Amino acid sequence: MKLALALITATLLAAPTANAKNWRHRQVDHDATKRVLLIGDSITVGQGASNRNRTSYAAILRNKLPSLEIVNAGCGGATSADIVRQTPGPAWACSMHGTLWPSKIAPELPADVVIIAVGSNDVWGAWEDALIEPEVYEENLRTTIGMLDGGPVILLTPPKWKGARSSVVLDERLRAYREAIYRIASDTLWVEVVDVYALLEPEDFEWIWWRAWGRGVHPNDSGHAKIAAALNRVISALFSKR
């Protein structure tokens, strides 16, 4: 019985699949055009960086990985729910009316690697009727991954909040989001994690001098640099020849 199970397992692992779900640390095609698609909220857009075209994590990745096409489909205010909605409409309405997928993501597919970074808006329900519970957040991410073409996915855990909205309840929800991401990675073979929640320190967040609560949720230049460095390591490993 054990031998039969071992043979079945080996066959399944060896057999190619249409969506490449059996690839962990997948070797992408080195000869084709290599595209990395960034999906996310205002942090992905570059909010908090002193210069979005130079010091945001997307810009740093373009500089560090010049042979790759880095496509930024970030949308300020976006939640995990916005990604899975299929509402036709303009790109400017991506977070308010759920047009993110048809207007900004679908036109950029397929991609060799997709990076997904949402959760900072889910946690307080930005543009939603209510905040997004951890189980719904997890379902939305799994649905998003299923909507992609099967290439490697890198999930970023949402960072800690450093501002007026910070609270024990909010942090508990962020940690629940983080646990959901690790669950997805543990049972989805082509998903990697960059743990931004653990990566960033208080000094890595923007200082909002004109607000009474000081630091916000957006990384500053040092925070964006840390995210870029972590992503660079994972992306480089995915594209490296063995």
Secondary structure, 3 states (H helix, E strand, C coil): CHHHHHHHHHHHHHCCCCCCCCCCCCCCCCCCCCEEEEEECHHHHCCCCCCCCCCCHHHHHHHHCCCCEEEEEECCCCCHHHHHCCCCCCHHHCCCCCCHHHHHHHHHCCCCEEEEECCCCHHHCCCCCCCCCHHHHHHHHHHHHHHCCCCCEEEECCCCCCCCCCCHHHHHHHHHHHHHHHHHHHHCCCEEEECHHHHCCHHHEEECCCCCCCEEEEECHHHHHHHHHHHHHHHHHHHCCC
